[in-house]
Amino acid sequence: MESSKLAETDPAVASAISAEEDRQENNLEMIASENHVSEAVLEAQGSVLTNKYAEGYPKSRYYGGCEHMDTVEQTAIDRAKELFGAEHANVQPHSGTQANMGVYFAMLDPGDKILSLNLNHGGHLSHGHHVNFSGQFYEVEQYGVDPETGYIDYDELESIAKEFSPDLIVSGSSAYPREFDFERISRVADQVDAYHLADIAHITGLVAAGIHSNPVGTADFVTGSTHKTIRAGRGGMILTSEEHAEVIDKAIFPGGQGGPLMHNIAGKAVGFKEALQPEFVEYAEQVVANAQTLATTLQERGFSVV
């Protein structure tokens, strides 16, 4: 790390950052949630926007001097809508988990029922695990994968849904390497009069590039983090229809958060622009090709790949 004001002010923190930079540059990082953003995204996130409070939404703020914040946030919103083909986008969630929280608080009451993928089968804490708020506020049942095939057992999912009668079905995972059948899950949700939330946190980049099926327009709500495979600013987002736009926005602010992290939203806007370029599709295709090559090589050496 070059000499900087930080190094002068706080050598200990500057040294740790420099060491972390070396670690990232000299190790093979294969965790989706620790992707490398561009220098442009880093510059946006390290900008003076970190100083600005901007409670509210574009053109409707509770602080003065937000005209430039309106430009930044509206740009991020418009690019997210373009990337995923969504009618409405909220880019204020501080994380993917808080995006999920926004949907839960908007559409469910405490004690309502959620059906989601078992954490031990690749699910996520925020989908109803008992140590998480989602498992403490709501009644949760879970579906899983077929132990023989490693794929989600959709027949079992449908059977559980009909017996459990959930108010919300969650599709999405943190460690399930197969493609979700979002359309089938939506059909099941329709059968039991439930909402369908698709959490695409780990595959946002693949969805944006058109490599993975896009649940927007199929699921009622689509959530995700914005710093994983899509390589944008750190945080989360919610995509939905105009029908649910107002209640979702109110659930995020003032319902669950205060001022948005405008420096992160700027990073989201920049990353979304990068994801709209042809080069990003090439990148995403290479990610999948690399994963397939690794899986094939492991199988050739006798490993079972789930």
Beta strands, then each sheet from edge to edge (+ up, - down):
strand 1: 56-57
strand 2: 60-61
strand 3: 88-90
strand 4: 113-117
strand 5: 139-143
strand 6: 168-172
strand 7: 195-199
strand 8: 221-225
strand 9: 236-240
sheet 1: 1+ 2-
sheet 2: 3+ 9- 8+ 7+ 6+ 4+ 5+
end
